[in-house]
Amino acid sequence: MGQLLETEGVPFSYEDTFLYYDKRHRYHPDFHLTDKDIFIEVKGWFLPVDRAKHLLIKAQHPEVDIRFAFQNPNAKLRKGSKTSYADWCDKHGFDWCGLKVPKAWIS
């Protein structure tokens, strides 16, 4: 193709552009508090793939209220990290709690 374009004198560049796209995935929250339209995701491990997924969901659906209930909100993102699961949520604007859900969320 490049040789043909050159022969025809067509200006072009080869593989110098990036286009970002998102694959279509379906997210199934653990719990939906239907009266308040709040979703609660319960996590033991909060893996990098999960964190990336939730950032994409938040970016694409900012109107959706997703909150986290962690088995251990003080667990670190990875070995040696200073950032806990709770810190990550605070940084990215997600409400969170331990396994005892705050009454304000459910009443």
Sequence and secondary structure as in RCSB ss.txt:
>XXXX:A:sequence
MGQLLETEGVPFSYEDTFLYYDKRHRYHPDFHLTDKDIFIEVKGWFLPVDRAKHLLIKAQHPEVDIRFAFQNPNA
KLRKGSKTSYADWCDKHGFDWCGLKVPKAWIS
>XXXX:A:secstr
 HHHHHHTT    SS              SEEETTTTEEEEEESS  HHHHHHHHHHHHH TTSEEEEEES TT 
BSSTT S BHHHHHHHHT  EE SS  HHHH 
